[in-house]
Amino acid sequence: MDAEDSPAGTRRFGSTRVDRRDALRLSAAAGVATAVTLCGVSFARAADGPDGGGDGDGNGADGGGTEGGRTARRTLRGHLPTGAPDFVYLPVEVPEGVREIAVSYRYDKPAVPAGTPGNALDIGVFDERGTGLGGRGFRGWSGGFRDSFTISAQAATPGYLAGPVRAGTWHVVLGPYTVAPQGMDYEVTVTVRYGERGRTPRPVHPPERARGRGRAWYRGDCHLHTVHSDGARTPAQVAATARAAGLDFLTTTEHNTTSGHAAWEGLWGEDLLVLCGEEITTRNGHWLAVGTDPGHVLRLALPGARRRLPALRARRPACGRPGGAGAPPLPVRRLPVEVRLRARGRGGGVERPLDGRRRDGAGGLGQHARQPRQPAARHGQQ
């Protein structure tokens, strides 16, 4: 992997130089490991000025900055082979005195024969607290829907979590969902802006209860997306549409992120209950978690998700809370029940159980955007 400074507007894509150590790591991990960490970059401290950076591994990050020394930029270039691990971590050493971090990326999309998967690369980030399952270090994920994001104490790009940019080792995480036979060349640019951090607004999450109508049928949507993942509408627009449709509740289920949990302030009420959830991407498909603890991210976007479900259930903030539910994408036999949904009115459910047992039904639109779908399916998109 090649690491160097990249002044604004520079385009050197296509002249990738792969670091030998990274090539060995990827070769050893291909088809075996679910994650691999490559060489990374570092930045100078704010007090040292823009120079004195480097990647700490001899990959040629020579330092340099813009805007009077208050901004520094590093570019990482590399190559991912077919069979690359599901997650590729790029360490970023963030110094003291940084107020904002911004990341952008791009990758090549070579022509492939009909029926052959092309390149599709997802992206997310973890802060200095680590990359562990369900850990506090998670700071956001946008899959393949965005090509850049920014995080500061005061604000963050939808899909990402605002908060202090503390010193330490951050990790940009790449998710090569599909890789063409030729492999994938990528370019990731990390920019840090120095200055006072500012204060992070305290997140306001929806209440867990609404007054309701007592024991009755309630009509709602258990699967929806906004601009916090790959939806086209803001939470305000979705709430207005839900009320216009006569819904009693909705569940925010953004792809692999919880940034939408705190995006509904002022939009809920006694007439509209907003539940927290998440849609998790795995190699076996997508699954929904409904009724999760606000702000708690679930990470099962790995092969072997089936084996990790017991560990997930053992964690209290997963789906084991009262009212929580999960719908894994695991192969199941057809249930011996005939389902008839009433599309209009306030009713709906499961009728005529063939085995004499009562079964409850739940459903959701999974609505994303009004525009046509992207040509290639992405990790974090449907």
Protein Blocks (a to p, Z undefined) as FASTA:
>chain_A
ZZddddehiacehiaccdfklmmmmmmmgokambdcddddddddfklojnhiajhlonop
agjaeehhpaccddddddddehiafbdcddddddehiabdcdddddddddddehiacddd
ddddddfkojcehiakbgbdehjmbgbdcddfkbccehiacddddedjdddddddfbacf
kbpaddddddddeddebjadddddddfbdfbjojadddddfbdcdfklmbfbdfklmmmm
mmmnopabdcdddehiaklmmmmgokacfklccddddddddfkbccddehiaehiacdfb
bghklmmmmmmmmpmklmmpghiacddfbdcddddbdddddfedjbdcdehifklpacdd
dddekiabfbdcdfbdcehiZZ
